[in-house]
Amino acid sequence: DKYELEKEKLKKWKEEKKQWSQRCDKYELEKEKLEKRKEELKKREEKLKKTKNQLMEETRTRIAEYWGRVWKSDGFDIEGLVLETYLGGMQAYVCKKPNDCPILVSLYAKIGLHRYNMLQEANLQLRSIKKYNTKSVCGFMPASYYITLEAVDPATGSVAPFQVSSHERCKSDMDVRFIVARPQETGTNGMVFRSNAPGFYNIPVPEWPSENDQKQFYLVQESELKENDWIRLYLELEFVTTNRRIPDPKLSDLKIVEVMVDTKENVEQPNERLKGFKDAVVYIKYDQDLGEGQVCKRRAIIRRAVDLRTGHMSLKGHHHSLQVKIDDSENAA
């Protein structure tokens, strides 16, 4: 009996040994498969890495070639050039009708002409906007605008193509640079953006002055506002840039009440401050008609700085809403 019992144990042991041997063989087989799989994955990873590097190199080459061709025209002529917006490509727009362009683009075009007129002692006026290109990381980031327009000289009636570039530094406030403002025929072929940037871009906008400080400023006469329409342009740009959520702002609802101008430049006559080139601060009191007899009292402070060496101009500003009043005369009517 004891012998048979041991014999039975030995038989079970041999059976278990056989099973373990089969398991070991299976393990080795699976191990070999895993090693092969690991080697295949490694090769695939190397291939993907190589493909990724090739694509990145091709993308870098595309981007470099794209911007190389873009800057040959200083960003104004990009017809036929394609680069996806997620890679930072510019977007091109054509204005087929006079009112096709957004108000912001129209204001940038007019102020670009104003900058040219101010420095060149000219009197060019906006006739129409032909096209414009925009450059922005995404829709929520500050954008640059490259505008091609037609300018007319009222004295001669001559029309000439003109280029203006504006570059926003902030999306929620008025903070914009005007680098290019020139007749198209005087293009610099990619050299305009290589000059060193002026150091005035970070000059802060002052607070609203006290009554004592206001005495040293020039109070603009109502008759002078028409001659100096740039004051109205600055106000409209300040209003539009700080109210971007309003799809169609009614600029005709803005009424200028009072304007004071301060500049650090030495001038003989007080009204010469209106022609101050390098540094001028404009303080504007204005009303916004809200409809239904309501008027919002507002204040705007706008600082202009011009670098005479490069011709670059910076406009920075902010505004305050003081109170809403009821127009009694309208209610009485």
Contacts in CASP RR format, 6 or more apart in sequence:
PFRMAT RR
TARGET T0000
AUTHOR 0000-0000-0000
METHOD contacts of the structure
MODEL  1
DKYELEKEKLKKWKEEKKQWSQRCDKYELEKEKLEKRKEELKKREEKLKK
TKNQLMEETRTRIAEYWGRVWKSDGFDIEGLVLETYLGGMQAYVCKKPND
CPILVSLYAKIGLHRYNMLQEANLQLRSIKKYNTKSVCGFMPASYYITLE
AVDPATGSVAPFQVSSHERCKSDMDVRFIVARPQETGTNGMVFRSNAPGF
YNIPVPEWPSENDQKQFYLVQESELKENDWIRLYLELEFVTTNRRIPDPK
LSDLKIVEVMVDTKENVEQPNERLKGFKDAVVYIKYDQDLGEGQVCKRRA
IIRRAVDLRTGHMSLKGHHHSLQVKIDDSENAA
59 87 0 8 1.000
62 83 0 8 1.000
62 87 0 8 1.000
63 83 0 8 1.000
63 87 0 8 1.000
63 88 0 8 1.000
66 81 0 8 1.000
66 82 0 8 1.000
66 83 0 8 1.000
66 89 0 8 1.000
69 78 0 8 1.000
69 81 0 8 1.000
70 78 0 8 1.000
70 81 0 8 1.000
70 90 0 8 1.000
71 190 0 8 1.000
71 193 0 8 1.000
72 189 0 8 1.000
72 190 0 8 1.000
73 189 0 8 1.000
73 190 0 8 1.000
74 146 0 8 1.000
74 163 0 8 1.000
74 165 0 8 1.000
74 180 0 8 1.000
74 187 0 8 1.000
74 188 0 8 1.000
74 189 0 8 1.000
74 190 0 8 1.000
74 192 0 8 1.000
74 193 0 8 1.000
75 90 0 8 1.000
75 133 0 8 1.000
75 146 0 8 1.000
75 165 0 8 1.000
76 133 0 8 1.000
76 146 0 8 1.000
76 148 0 8 1.000
76 163 0 8 1.000
76 165 0 8 1.000
76 184 0 8 1.000
77 148 0 8 1.000
78 90 0 8 1.000
78 92 0 8 1.000
78 133 0 8 1.000
79 92 0 8 1.000
81 90 0 8 1.000
83 89 0 8 1.000
83 90 0 8 1.000
85 91 0 8 1.000
88 135 0 8 1.000
88 137 0 8 1.000
89 135 0 8 1.000
90 133 0 8 1.000
90 134 0 8 1.000
90 135 0 8 1.000
90 146 0 8 1.000
91 133 0 8 1.000
91 134 0 8 1.000
91 135 0 8 1.000
92 131 0 8 1.000
92 132 0 8 1.000
92 133 0 8 1.000
93 101 0 8 1.000
93 131 0 8 1.000
93 132 0 8 1.000
93 133 0 8 1.000
93 134 0 8 1.000
94 100 0 8 1.000
94 130 0 8 1.000
94 131 0 8 1.000
95 101 0 8 1.000
95 128 0 8 1.000
95 129 0 8 1.000
95 130 0 8 1.000
95 131 0 8 1.000
95 132 0 8 1.000
98 128 0 8 1.000
100 129 0 8 1.000
101 109 0 8 1.000
101 129 0 8 1.000
101 132 0 8 1.000
103 240 0 8 1.000
103 248 0 8 1.000
103 249 0 8 1.000
103 251 0 8 1.000
104 145 0 8 1.000
104 237 0 8 1.000
104 240 0 8 1.000
104 241 0 8 1.000
105 129 0 8 1.000
105 132 0 8 1.000
105 145 0 8 1.000
105 147 0 8 1.000
106 126 0 8 1.000
106 129 0 8 1.000
107 233 0 8 1.000
107 236 0 8 1.000
107 237 0 8 1.000
107 240 0 8 1.000
108 145 0 8 1.000
108 147 0 8 1.000
108 164 0 8 1.000
108 166 0 8 1.000
108 176 0 8 1.000
108 178 0 8 1.000
108 237 0 8 1.000
109 126 0 8 1.000
109 129 0 8 1.000
109 147 0 8 1.000
109 149 0 8 1.000
109 164 0 8 1.000
110 126 0 8 1.000
110 233 0 8 1.000
111 164 0 8 1.000
111 166 0 8 1.000
111 178 0 8 1.000
111 230 0 8 1.000
111 233 0 8 1.000
111 234 0 8 1.000
111 237 0 8 1.000
111 315 0 8 1.000
112 164 0 8 1.000
112 166 0 8 1.000
112 178 0 8 1.000
112 181 0 8 1.000
112 313 0 8 1.000
113 124 0 8 1.000
113 125 0 8 1.000
113 126 0 8 1.000
113 149 0 8 1.000
113 151 0 8 1.000
113 162 0 8 1.000
113 164 0 8 1.000
113 181 0 8 1.000
114 230 0 8 1.000
114 233 0 8 1.000
115 178 0 8 1.000
115 181 0 8 1.000
115 306 0 8 1.000
115 311 0 8 1.000
115 313 0 8 1.000
116 122 0 8 1.000
116 124 0 8 1.000
116 162 0 8 1.000
116 181 0 8 1.000
116 182 0 8 1.000
117 123 0 8 1.000
117 124 0 8 1.000
118 230 0 8 1.000
118 275 0 8 1.000
118 277 0 8 1.000
118 306 0 8 1.000
119 277 0 8 1.000
119 306 0 8 1.000
119 308 0 8 1.000
119 311 0 8 1.000
122 153 0 8 1.000
123 153 0 8 1.000
123 154 0 8 1.000
123 155 0 8 1.000
124 151 0 8 1.000
124 152 0 8 1.000
124 153 0 8 1.000
124 162 0 8 1.000
125 151 0 8 1.000
125 152 0 8 1.000
125 153 0 8 1.000
125 154 0 8 1.000
126 149 0 8 1.000
126 150 0 8 1.000
126 151 0 8 1.000
126 152 0 8 1.000
127 149 0 8 1.000
127 150 0 8 1.000
127 151 0 8 1.000
127 152 0 8 1.000
127 159 0 8 1.000
128 149 0 8 1.000
128 150 0 8 1.000
129 147 0 8 1.000
129 148 0 8 1.000
129 149 0 8 1.000
129 150 0 8 1.000
130 148 0 8 1.000
130 149 0 8 1.000
130 150 0 8 1.000
130 161 0 8 1.000
131 147 0 8 1.000
131 148 0 8 1.000
132 145 0 8 1.000
132 146 0 8 1.000
132 147 0 8 1.000
132 148 0 8 1.000
133 145 0 8 1.000
133 146 0 8 1.000
134 143 0 8 1.000
134 144 0 8 1.000
134 145 0 8 1.000
134 146 0 8 1.000
135 143 0 8 1.000
135 144 0 8 1.000
135 146 0 8 1.000
136 142 0 8 1.000
136 143 0 8 1.000
136 144 0 8 1.000
140 171 0 8 1.000
141 171 0 8 1.000
142 167 0 8 1.000
142 168 0 8 1.000
142 169 0 8 1.000
142 170 0 8 1.000
142 171 0 8 1.000
143 168 0 8 1.000
144 165 0 8 1.000
144 166 0 8 1.000
144 167 0 8 1.000
144 168 0 8 1.000
145 164 0 8 1.000
145 165 0 8 1.000
145 166 0 8 1.000
145 167 0 8 1.000
146 163 0 8 1.000
146 164 0 8 1.000
146 165 0 8 1.000
146 180 0 8 1.000
147 163 0 8 1.000
147 164 0 8 1.000
147 165 0 8 1.000
147 166 0 8 1.000
148 161 0 8 1.000
148 162 0 8 1.000
148 163 0 8 1.000
148 184 0 8 1.000
149 161 0 8 1.000
149 162 0 8 1.000
149 163 0 8 1.000
149 164 0 8 1.000
150 159 0 8 1.000
150 160 0 8 1.000
150 161 0 8 1.000
150 162 0 8 1.000
151 159 0 8 1.000
151 160 0 8 1.000
151 161 0 8 1.000
151 162 0 8 1.000
151 183 0 8 1.000
152 158 0 8 1.000
152 159 0 8 1.000
153 160 0 8 1.000
160 183 0 8 1.000
160 184 0 8 1.000
160 185 0 8 1.000
161 183 0 8 1.000
161 184 0 8 1.000
161 185 0 8 1.000
162 181 0 8 1.000
162 182 0 8 1.000
162 183 0 8 1.000
162 184 0 8 1.000
163 180 0 8 1.000
163 181 0 8 1.000
163 182 0 8 1.000
163 183 0 8 1.000
163 184 0 8 1.000
163 187 0 8 1.000
164 178 0 8 1.000
164 180 0 8 1.000
164 181 0 8 1.000
165 178 0 8 1.000
165 179 0 8 1.000
165 180 0 8 1.000
165 181 0 8 1.000
166 176 0 8 1.000
166 177 0 8 1.000
166 178 0 8 1.000
166 179 0 8 1.000
167 176 0 8 1.000
167 177 0 8 1.000
167 178 0 8 1.000
167 179 0 8 1.000
168 175 0 8 1.000
168 176 0 8 1.000
168 241 0 8 1.000
169 175 0 8 1.000
169 176 0 8 1.000
169 177 0 8 1.000
169 201 0 8 1.000
171 244 0 8 1.000
172 242 0 8 1.000
172 244 0 8 1.000
173 241 0 8 1.000
173 242 0 8 1.000
173 316 0 8 1.000
173 317 0 8 1.000
173 318 0 8 1.000
174 237 0 8 1.000
174 238 0 8 1.000
174 241 0 8 1.000
174 242 0 8 1.000
174 302 0 8 1.000
174 315 0 8 1.000
174 316 0 8 1.000
174 317 0 8 1.000
174 318 0 8 1.000
175 315 0 8 1.000
175 316 0 8 1.000
175 317 0 8 1.000
176 237 0 8 1.000
176 241 0 8 1.000
176 314 0 8 1.000
176 315 0 8 1.000
176 316 0 8 1.000
177 201 0 8 1.000
177 312 0 8 1.000
177 313 0 8 1.000
177 314 0 8 1.000
177 315 0 8 1.000
178 312 0 8 1.000
178 313 0 8 1.000
178 314 0 8 1.000
178 315 0 8 1.000
179 192 0 8 1.000
179 193 0 8 1.000
179 310 0 8 1.000
179 312 0 8 1.000
180 192 0 8 1.000
181 313 0 8 1.000
195 310 0 8 1.000
197 312 0 8 1.000
198 305 0 8 1.000
198 307 0 8 1.000
198 309 0 8 1.000
198 310 0 8 1.000
198 312 0 8 1.000
198 314 0 8 1.000
199 307 0 8 1.000
200 279 0 8 1.000
200 305 0 8 1.000
200 307 0 8 1.000
200 314 0 8 1.000
201 305 0 8 1.000
201 314 0 8 1.000
203 303 0 8 1.000
203 305 0 8 1.000
203 314 0 8 1.000
203 316 0 8 1.000
204 316 0 8 1.000
205 281 0 8 1.000
205 301 0 8 1.000
205 302 0 8 1.000
205 303 0 8 1.000
205 316 0 8 1.000
205 317 0 8 1.000
205 318 0 8 1.000
206 281 0 8 1.000
206 301 0 8 1.000
206 303 0 8 1.000
207 301 0 8 1.000
208 283 0 8 1.000
208 299 0 8 1.000
208 301 0 8 1.000
208 320 0 8 1.000
209 217 0 8 1.000
209 260 0 8 1.000
209 262 0 8 1.000
209 283 0 8 1.000
214 260 0 8 1.000
214 283 0 8 1.000
216 262 0 8 1.000
217 260 0 8 1.000
217 261 0 8 1.000
217 262 0 8 1.000
217 283 0 8 1.000
218 260 0 8 1.000
218 261 0 8 1.000
218 262 0 8 1.000
218 270 0 8 1.000
218 271 0 8 1.000
218 273 0 8 1.000
218 274 0 8 1.000
219 258 0 8 1.000
219 259 0 8 1.000
219 260 0 8 1.000
220 228 0 8 1.000
220 231 0 8 1.000
220 258 0 8 1.000
220 259 0 8 1.000
220 260 0 8 1.000
220 261 0 8 1.000
220 274 0 8 1.000
224 271 0 8 1.000
224 274 0 8 1.000
225 231 0 8 1.000
225 232 0 8 1.000
225 256 0 8 1.000
225 259 0 8 1.000
228 274 0 8 1.000
231 256 0 8 1.000
231 259 0 8 1.000
231 282 0 8 1.000
231 284 0 8 1.000
232 256 0 8 1.000
234 282 0 8 1.000
234 284 0 8 1.000
234 302 0 8 1.000
234 304 0 8 1.000
234 315 0 8 1.000
235 254 0 8 1.000
235 256 0 8 1.000
235 284 0 8 1.000
235 286 0 8 1.000
235 300 0 8 1.000
235 302 0 8 1.000
236 251 0 8 1.000
236 254 0 8 1.000
237 315 0 8 1.000
238 300 0 8 1.000
238 302 0 8 1.000
238 317 0 8 1.000
238 318 0 8 1.000
238 319 0 8 1.000
239 249 0 8 1.000
239 251 0 8 1.000
239 254 0 8 1.000
239 300 0 8 1.000
239 319 0 8 1.000
240 249 0 8 1.000
240 251 0 8 1.000
242 318 0 8 1.000
242 319 0 8 1.000
243 249 0 8 1.000
253 288 0 8 1.000
253 289 0 8 1.000
253 290 0 8 1.000
253 291 0 8 1.000
254 286 0 8 1.000
254 287 0 8 1.000
254 288 0 8 1.000
254 289 0 8 1.000
255 286 0 8 1.000
255 287 0 8 1.000
255 288 0 8 1.000
255 289 0 8 1.000
256 284 0 8 1.000
256 285 0 8 1.000
256 286 0 8 1.000
257 285 0 8 1.000
257 286 0 8 1.000
257 287 0 8 1.000
258 284 0 8 1.000
258 285 0 8 1.000
259 282 0 8 1.000
259 283 0 8 1.000
259 284 0 8 1.000
259 285 0 8 1.000
260 282 0 8 1.000
260 283 0 8 1.000
261 273 0 8 1.000
261 274 0 8 1.000
261 280 0 8 1.000
261 281 0 8 1.000
261 282 0 8 1.000
261 283 0 8 1.000
262 273 0 8 1.000
262 280 0 8 1.000
262 281 0 8 1.000
262 283 0 8 1.000
263 273 0 8 1.000
263 276 0 8 1.000
263 278 0 8 1.000
263 279 0 8 1.000
263 280 0 8 1.000
263 281 0 8 1.000
264 278 0 8 1.000
264 279 0 8 1.000
265 273 0 8 1.000
265 276 0 8 1.000
265 277 0 8 1.000
265 278 0 8 1.000
265 279 0 8 1.000
265 280 0 8 1.000
267 273 0 8 1.000
267 275 0 8 1.000
267 276 0 8 1.000
273 280 0 8 1.000
277 306 0 8 1.000
277 308 0 8 1.000
278 305 0 8 1.000
278 306 0 8 1.000
278 307 0 8 1.000
278 308 0 8 1.000
279 303 0 8 1.000
279 304 0 8 1.000
279 305 0 8 1.000
279 306 0 8 1.000
280 303 0 8 1.000
280 304 0 8 1.000
281 301 0 8 1.000
281 302 0 8 1.000
281 303 0 8 1.000
281 304 0 8 1.000
282 300 0 8 1.000
282 301 0 8 1.000
282 302 0 8 1.000
282 303 0 8 1.000
282 304 0 8 1.000
283 299 0 8 1.000
283 300 0 8 1.000
283 301 0 8 1.000
284 299 0 8 1.000
284 300 0 8 1.000
284 301 0 8 1.000
284 302 0 8 1.000
285 297 0 8 1.000
285 298 0 8 1.000
285 299 0 8 1.000
286 298 0 8 1.000
286 299 0 8 1.000
286 300 0 8 1.000
287 295 0 8 1.000
287 296 0 8 1.000
287 297 0 8 1.000
287 298 0 8 1.000
288 295 0 8 1.000
288 296 0 8 1.000
288 298 0 8 1.000
289 295 0 8 1.000
290 296 0 8 1.000
290 324 0 8 1.000
293 326 0 8 1.000
293 327 0 8 1.000
293 330 0 8 1.000
293 331 0 8 1.000
294 324 0 8 1.000
294 325 0 8 1.000
294 326 0 8 1.000
294 327 0 8 1.000
295 324 0 8 1.000
295 325 0 8 1.000
295 326 0 8 1.000
295 327 0 8 1.000
296 321 0 8 1.000
296 322 0 8 1.000
296 323 0 8 1.000
296 324 0 8 1.000
297 321 0 8 1.000
297 322 0 8 1.000
297 323 0 8 1.000
297 324 0 8 1.000
297 325 0 8 1.000
298 319 0 8 1.000
298 320 0 8 1.000
298 321 0 8 1.000
298 322 0 8 1.000
299 319 0 8 1.000
299 320 0 8 1.000
299 322 0 8 1.000
300 317 0 8 1.000
300 318 0 8 1.000
300 319 0 8 1.000
301 317 0 8 1.000
301 318 0 8 1.000
301 319 0 8 1.000
302 315 0 8 1.000
302 316 0 8 1.000
302 317 0 8 1.000
303 314 0 8 1.000
303 315 0 8 1.000
303 316 0 8 1.000
303 317 0 8 1.000
304 313 0 8 1.000
304 314 0 8 1.000
304 315 0 8 1.000
305 313 0 8 1.000
305 314 0 8 1.000
306 312 0 8 1.000
306 313 0 8 1.000
306 314 0 8 1.000
307 313 0 8 1.000
END
